[in-house]
Amino acid sequence: MRKTYITAAAIAVALVVWLLSGVFTGGEGVAEHPTLAQANERAAAALDDMSSTTVRGRVIHAVALPERVQVRGRTENKRTVQVSAETRGRVVERPVERGQKVAEGDLLCRVAIEDRQARLTQAKEAVNQARIEYQGSQRLQDRGFQSETAIAQARARLATAQAQLKAALLDIERTQIRAPFAGVVEETALEVGDYAQSGTPCATIVDLDPMLLVGRVSERDVYRFSVGAAAIGRLATGTAVSGPVSFVGQQADSATRTYRVEVTVANPGYALRSGITTEIDIHVGETTAHKVSPAVFALDDEGRVGVRIVDGDDRVRFQLVEIIADDDDGVWVRGLPEVTTLITVGQQFVVAGQRVQVQHQEAAPLASPAAPSAVVEERPSRPNDAADGAELAS
């Protein structure tokens, strides 16, 4: 038993000595944690130790680009009028059909004259009689045989007869229902033989020239629009039209909190129809941008779009960009320095902060920046790393 106690005591002493050894020697065995600045210095030193990588690049310059806002809308005819009868009677003629073009003043419907011509003849004779009586009263007044009251009564009878004559003429004129403006007959409501009352619709006329491109913009963007600004409309049919902004609403829609914007375009041949979906690009100012190939785009850790450029110290830098327009041969972006060395080949083999050697390429000629569309909402896909790597290796 005593031997067992001695063994246990020896083990306990050894454990205590081993634990106490950490208290006195712990500061020597634990490495000191580096600060953030020291970590950055070590990362920079590691990049400097890396062998310099050769990439291809091109110097690009910022150019002035018309800034446009894209609005989704539709075509809308300027006015639609339902032309109605202004007198009653039987319809004896309707020379127009639906879809027919009419000019201002063309006959749409005609109501029978009936007894209106007889009433016109009666009114003319009444005017002649009243005029003779009035002239006779004036001659008697000159001789002193007529009072002022009698003269006033004769003059009133003449005025009444003339008013009745005008009414008879107007009633006959109203038997012909005419187009108030040039347009297209959209609907017809009266047929020959129908009896029209005052206010009965005859035909609906649609004014198609000029045509309106109508869209709605948010309260955040409405202050960027101004009357007279140039706009381009691309219809769902493939037709492209242009014209100035003719109206910017001052009152928001109560449901959507958006404002109405109208663009007026010429439509002399009535080729444009009302109600067609349209993408409207409206000029709102100028901006500076660079044209790049979508192949140079890359994404950062947060999924944001950017490109890799070379700074003045020949180091790689990842620069975020905003896509504002696109062309057939490239994409317009902003967010880069005015003069930028863009890495075009090999950007997938380098990281930000790495020193590189740049083989400069000749800059491609830029197309006119006035044509591109205004807004690109889709995010570009990742560049084709395999293709770029093969080109660099060659």
C-alpha positions as CSV (number, residue, x, y, z in Angstrom):
1,M,0.0,0.0,0.0
2,R,2.7,2.4,0.9
3,K,4.3,1.9,-2.5
4,T,1.0,2.8,-4.3
5,Y,0.7,6.0,-2.3
6,I,4.3,7.0,-3.2
7,T,3.6,6.4,-6.9
8,A,0.4,8.5,-6.8
9,A,2.1,11.3,-5.0
10,A,4.9,11.4,-7.5
11,I,2.5,11.6,-10.4
12,A,0.6,14.5,-8.7
13,V,3.8,16.4,-8.2
14,A,4.8,15.9,-11.8
15,L,1.4,17.3,-13.0
16,V,1.7,20.4,-10.8
17,V,5.2,21.1,-12.0
18,W,4.1,20.7,-15.7
19,L,1.1,23.1,-15.2
20,L,3.2,25.7,-13.4
21,S,5.8,25.6,-16.2
22,G,3.2,27.3,-18.5
23,V,2.7,30.2,-16.2
24,F,6.4,31.1,-16.2
25,T,7.2,30.3,-19.8
26,G,3.9,31.0,-21.6
27,G,5.0,34.5,-22.8
28,E,7.9,32.9,-24.6
29,G,5.9,30.2,-26.5
30,V,2.9,32.3,-27.8
31,A,3.4,34.2,-30.9
32,E,2.4,37.9,-31.0
33,H,-0.8,38.6,-33.1
34,P,-0.1,41.0,-36.0
35,T,-2.1,44.3,-36.3
36,L,-4.2,45.1,-39.4
37,A,-1.5,47.4,-40.7
38,Q,1.1,44.7,-40.3
39,A,-1.1,42.3,-42.1
40,N,-1.5,44.7,-45.0
41,E,2.3,45.3,-45.1
42,R,2.9,41.5,-45.2
43,A,0.3,41.1,-48.0
44,A,1.9,43.9,-50.0
45,A,5.3,42.4,-49.5
46,A,4.0,39.1,-50.7
47,L,2.6,40.7,-53.9
48,D,6.0,42.4,-54.4
49,D,7.7,39.1,-54.1
50,M,5.5,37.6,-56.8
51,S,7.0,37.6,-60.3
52,S,5.6,40.4,-62.5
53,T,2.8,39.2,-64.8
54,T,2.5,40.4,-68.4
55,V,-1.0,41.5,-69.5
56,R,-2.4,43.3,-72.5
57,G,-4.1,46.6,-72.0
58,R,-5.4,49.6,-73.8
59,V,-5.5,53.3,-72.9
60,I,-9.1,54.5,-73.2
61,H,-10.4,58.1,-72.9
62,A,-13.7,59.3,-71.6
63,V,-16.1,60.9,-74.1
64,A,-19.3,62.9,-73.8
65,L,-22.4,60.7,-74.1
66,P,-26.0,61.8,-74.2
67,E,-27.7,60.6,-71.1
68,R,-31.1,59.1,-71.7
69,V,-33.8,57.7,-69.5
70,Q,-35.9,54.8,-70.8
71,V,-39.6,54.8,-70.2
72,R,-42.0,52.1,-71.1
73,G,-45.2,53.4,-72.6
74,R,-47.6,53.1,-75.5
75,T,-48.8,55.1,-78.5
76,E,-51.9,57.1,-78.1
77,N,-53.9,59.2,-80.5
78,K,-54.1,62.9,-79.7
79,R,-57.9,63.2,-79.6
80,T,-61.1,61.1,-80.2
81,V,-64.4,62.9,-80.8
82,Q,-67.9,61.4,-81.1
83,V,-69.6,63.6,-83.6
84,S,-73.3,64.0,-82.8
85,A,-76.4,65.4,-84.5
86,E,-77.4,68.9,-83.5
87,T,-80.9,68.7,-84.9
88,R,-83.6,66.1,-85.3
89,G,-84.7,64.3,-88.4
90,R,-84.5,61.2,-90.5
91,V,-81.0,60.3,-91.7
92,V,-80.9,60.3,-95.5
93,E,-77.2,59.9,-96.2
94,R,-74.1,58.5,-94.4
95,P,-71.2,58.5,-97.0
96,V,-68.5,57.2,-94.6
97,E,-67.6,53.8,-93.3
98,R,-65.4,52.6,-90.5
99,G,-61.6,52.9,-91.2
100,Q,-62.2,55.6,-93.8
101,K,-59.9,58.6,-93.8
102,V,-61.7,61.9,-93.7
103,A,-60.6,65.5,-94.0
104,E,-61.8,68.4,-92.0
105,G,-65.3,69.4,-93.1
106,D,-66.1,66.1,-94.8
107,L,-69.7,65.0,-94.6
108,L,-70.4,62.2,-92.1
109,C,-74.2,62.1,-91.9
110,R,-77.0,64.1,-93.5
111,V,-80.5,64.7,-92.0
112,A,-83.6,65.3,-94.3
113,I,-84.4,68.9,-94.9
114,E,-88.2,68.3,-94.6
115,D,-90.0,71.5,-93.9
116,R,-86.9,73.5,-93.0
117,Q,-86.8,75.1,-96.5
118,A,-90.3,76.3,-96.2
119,R,-89.5,77.8,-92.8
120,L,-86.5,79.5,-94.3
121,T,-88.6,81.1,-97.0
122,Q,-91.1,82.3,-94.4
123,A,-88.3,83.8,-92.4
124,K,-86.9,85.7,-95.4
125,E,-90.3,87.2,-96.2
126,A,-90.8,88.2,-92.6
127,V,-87.5,90.0,-92.6
128,N,-88.5,91.9,-95.8
129,Q,-91.9,92.9,-94.3
130,A,-90.3,94.1,-91.1
131,R,-87.7,96.1,-93.0
132,I,-90.3,97.8,-95.1
133,E,-92.3,98.7,-92.0
134,Y,-89.3,100.0,-90.2
135,Q,-88.2,102.2,-93.2
136,G,-91.8,103.5,-93.5
137,S,-91.8,104.4,-89.8
138,Q,-88.6,106.3,-90.3
139,R,-90.1,108.4,-93.2
140,L,-93.1,109.2,-91.1
141,Q,-90.9,110.3,-88.2
142,D,-89.1,112.7,-90.5
143,R,-92.5,114.3,-91.2
144,G,-93.4,114.3,-87.6
145,F,-96.2,111.7,-87.9
146,Q,-94.5,108.9,-86.0
147,S,-93.5,108.6,-82.3
148,E,-90.3,107.2,-80.9
149,T,-92.2,104.3,-79.4
150,A,-93.6,103.3,-82.8
151,I,-90.1,103.5,-84.3
152,A,-88.7,101.3,-81.5
153,Q,-91.4,98.7,-82.0
154,A,-90.7,98.6,-85.8
155,R,-87.0,98.2,-85.1
156,A,-87.6,95.3,-82.6
157,R,-89.9,93.5,-85.1
158,L,-87.1,93.8,-87.8
159,A,-84.5,92.4,-85.3
160,T,-86.8,89.5,-84.4
161,A,-87.4,88.6,-88.0
162,Q,-83.6,88.7,-88.7
163,A,-83.0,86.4,-85.7
164,Q,-85.6,83.9,-86.9
165,L,-83.9,83.9,-90.4
166,K,-80.5,83.1,-88.9
167,A,-82.1,80.3,-86.8
168,A,-83.7,78.8,-90.0
169,L,-80.4,79.0,-91.8
170,L,-78.5,77.4,-88.9
171,D,-81.1,74.6,-88.7
172,I,-80.6,73.8,-92.3
173,E,-76.8,73.9,-91.9
174,R,-77.1,71.5,-89.0
175,T,-78.7,68.8,-91.2
176,Q,-75.2,68.2,-92.5
177,I,-73.0,66.6,-89.8
178,R,-69.3,67.2,-90.8
179,A,-65.9,66.1,-89.5
180,P,-64.4,68.6,-87.1
181,F,-60.9,67.6,-88.0
182,A,-58.9,65.3,-90.3
183,G,-58.7,61.7,-89.1
184,V,-60.1,58.2,-89.4
185,V,-63.6,57.0,-88.8
186,E,-63.4,54.5,-85.9
187,E,-67.1,53.9,-85.3
188,T,-70.4,54.7,-87.0
189,A,-73.7,54.9,-85.0
190,L,-76.3,56.0,-87.5
191,E,-77.7,54.3,-90.6
192,V,-79.7,55.6,-93.4
193,G,-83.4,55.6,-92.3
194,D,-82.6,56.1,-88.6
195,Y,-84.3,59.0,-86.8
196,A,-81.7,61.2,-85.1
197,Q,-82.4,63.4,-82.1
198,S,-80.3,66.3,-81.1
199,G,-77.3,64.7,-79.4
200,T,-77.5,61.3,-81.2
201,P,-74.0,60.1,-82.2
202,C,-73.3,59.8,-85.9
203,A,-69.6,58.7,-86.0
204,T,-66.4,58.6,-83.9
205,I,-63.4,60.3,-85.4
206,V,-59.8,59.5,-84.3
207,D,-57.1,62.1,-84.8
208,L,-53.9,60.2,-85.6
209,D,-51.6,63.0,-86.7
210,P,-49.6,63.8,-84.7
211,M,-49.3,60.7,-82.6
212,L,-48.4,60.7,-78.9
213,L,-46.0,58.4,-77.1
214,V,-47.2,58.3,-73.6
215,G,-45.3,56.9,-70.6
216,R,-45.2,57.4,-66.8
217,V,-42.1,58.3,-64.7
218,S,-41.5,58.1,-61.0
219,E,-41.5,61.1,-58.7
220,R,-37.8,60.6,-58.3
221,D,-37.1,61.1,-62.1
222,V,-39.8,63.5,-63.1
223,Y,-37.6,66.6,-62.4
224,R,-35.1,65.4,-65.0
225,F,-37.6,65.8,-67.9
226,S,-38.3,69.0,-69.7
227,V,-40.6,70.1,-72.5
228,G,-38.8,70.1,-75.8
229,A,-36.2,67.4,-74.9
230,A,-35.5,65.0,-77.8
231,A,-36.9,61.5,-77.5
232,I,-36.7,58.3,-79.5
233,G,-39.5,55.7,-79.5
234,R,-39.1,52.0,-80.4
235,L,-42.4,50.4,-81.1
236,A,-43.2,46.7,-80.5
237,T,-43.7,46.5,-84.3
238,G,-40.0,47.4,-84.9
239,T,-40.7,50.9,-86.0
240,A,-38.5,53.7,-84.7
241,V,-39.9,57.3,-84.4
242,S,-38.6,60.5,-82.8
243,G,-40.0,63.8,-81.6
244,P,-39.8,66.3,-78.7
245,V,-41.3,66.0,-75.3
246,S,-44.5,68.0,-75.4
247,F,-46.0,67.5,-71.9
248,V,-44.7,66.7,-68.4
249,G,-47.4,66.2,-65.9
250,Q,-47.7,68.3,-62.8
251,Q,-50.0,66.0,-60.8
252,A,-49.2,62.4,-59.8
253,D,-51.5,59.5,-60.3
254,S,-53.1,58.8,-56.9
255,A,-52.6,55.0,-57.3
256,T,-49.1,54.7,-58.7
257,R,-47.5,58.1,-57.7
258,T,-46.2,58.5,-61.2
259,Y,-46.3,61.4,-63.7
260,R,-47.5,61.4,-67.3
261,V,-45.0,62.3,-70.0
262,E,-46.0,62.8,-73.6
263,V,-43.8,62.8,-76.8
264,T,-45.3,64.2,-80.0
265,V,-44.3,62.5,-83.3
266,A,-45.4,63.1,-86.8
267,N,-47.8,60.6,-88.4
268,P,-48.8,62.0,-91.8
269,G,-49.7,58.7,-93.4
270,Y,-51.4,57.3,-90.3
271,A,-48.9,54.4,-90.3
272,L,-48.8,54.4,-86.5
273,R,-51.7,53.0,-84.6
274,S,-52.9,53.9,-81.2
275,G,-52.2,51.5,-78.2
276,I,-48.9,49.9,-79.4
277,T,-46.3,49.2,-76.7
278,T,-43.3,51.5,-77.0
279,E,-39.9,51.9,-75.4
280,I,-39.2,55.6,-75.1
281,D,-35.6,56.9,-74.7
282,I,-35.7,60.5,-73.5
283,H,-32.7,62.8,-73.5
284,V,-32.1,64.2,-70.0
285,G,-28.5,65.6,-70.2
286,E,-24.9,64.8,-70.9
287,T,-22.4,62.5,-69.1
288,T,-18.9,61.2,-69.6
289,A,-18.3,57.5,-70.2
290,H,-15.9,54.9,-71.6
291,K,-16.7,52.3,-74.2
292,V,-15.5,48.8,-73.2
293,S,-16.0,45.2,-74.3
294,P,-18.3,43.1,-72.1
295,A,-15.6,40.5,-72.0
296,V,-13.5,42.6,-69.6
297,F,-16.2,42.7,-66.9
298,A,-15.6,40.9,-63.6
299,L,-17.5,40.6,-60.4
300,D,-16.2,41.3,-56.9
301,D,-17.1,39.2,-53.8
302,E,-20.4,41.1,-53.4
303,G,-21.4,40.4,-57.0
304,R,-20.9,44.0,-58.2
305,V,-19.7,44.7,-61.8
306,G,-16.2,46.1,-62.4
307,V,-13.1,46.0,-64.5
308,R,-9.4,45.6,-63.8
309,I,-7.2,48.6,-64.6
310,V,-3.6,49.5,-64.1
311,D,-2.7,52.6,-62.0
312,G,0.3,54.9,-62.3
313,D,2.4,52.6,-60.2
314,D,1.8,49.6,-62.6
315,R,-0.4,47.9,-60.1
316,V,-3.7,46.2,-60.7
317,R,-6.8,47.9,-59.3
318,F,-10.4,46.6,-59.4
319,Q,-12.7,49.5,-60.3
320,L,-16.5,49.3,-60.0
321,V,-18.4,50.7,-63.0
322,E,-22.0,51.5,-63.8
323,I,-23.4,50.5,-67.2
324,I,-25.4,53.3,-68.8
325,A,-25.7,52.4,-72.4
326,D,-25.0,49.7,-74.9
327,D,-24.0,49.5,-78.6
328,D,-23.5,46.7,-81.1
329,D,-19.8,46.9,-80.6
330,G,-19.4,47.6,-76.9
331,V,-20.9,48.9,-73.6
332,W,-20.7,52.4,-72.3
333,V,-19.8,52.6,-68.6
334,R,-19.0,55.4,-66.1
335,G,-16.9,55.3,-62.9
336,L,-13.5,55.1,-64.5
337,P,-10.8,57.8,-64.4
338,E,-10.9,60.1,-67.5
339,V,-7.8,58.4,-68.9
340,T,-7.6,54.7,-68.0
341,T,-5.3,51.8,-68.8
342,L,-7.8,49.0,-69.1
343,I,-6.6,45.3,-68.9
344,T,-8.1,43.6,-71.9
345,V,-6.3,40.2,-71.8
346,G,-5.0,38.4,-68.7
347,Q,-7.3,40.1,-66.2
348,Q,-8.3,36.7,-64.8
349,F,-4.7,35.9,-63.9
350,V,-4.0,39.0,-61.7
351,V,-5.3,40.3,-58.4
352,A,-5.7,43.8,-57.1
353,G,-2.4,45.3,-55.9
354,Q,-0.2,43.1,-58.0
355,R,2.5,44.7,-60.1
356,V,2.2,43.9,-63.8
357,Q,3.8,44.7,-67.2
358,V,1.4,46.0,-69.8
359,Q,1.7,45.3,-73.5
360,H,-0.3,48.2,-74.9
361,Q,-2.8,47.7,-77.7
362,E,-4.0,50.3,-80.2
363,A,-7.3,51.9,-79.3
364,A,-10.2,51.0,-81.5
365,P,-12.0,53.9,-83.1
366,L,-15.1,54.9,-81.2
367,A,-18.5,55.0,-82.8
368,S,-20.7,58.1,-82.4
369,P,-22.0,58.2,-78.8
370,A,-25.3,59.8,-79.8
371,A,-27.0,56.6,-80.8
372,P,-26.9,54.2,-77.9
373,S,-30.0,53.4,-75.9
374,A,-30.2,54.9,-72.4
375,V,-30.6,52.2,-69.8
376,V,-29.3,48.7,-69.5
377,E,-30.8,46.8,-66.6
378,E,-29.4,43.3,-67.2
379,R,-26.1,42.4,-65.4
380,P,-23.4,41.2,-67.8
381,S,-22.2,37.6,-67.6
382,R,-18.8,36.7,-66.4
383,P,-16.0,37.0,-69.0
384,N,-14.8,34.0,-70.9
385,D,-11.7,33.2,-68.8
386,A,-10.7,30.2,-70.9
387,A,-10.7,32.2,-74.2
388,D,-8.7,35.1,-72.7
389,G,-6.2,32.7,-71.2
390,A,-5.7,31.0,-74.5
391,E,-5.1,34.3,-76.2
392,L,-2.6,35.4,-73.6
393,A,-0.7,32.2,-73.8
394,S,-0.4,32.5,-77.6
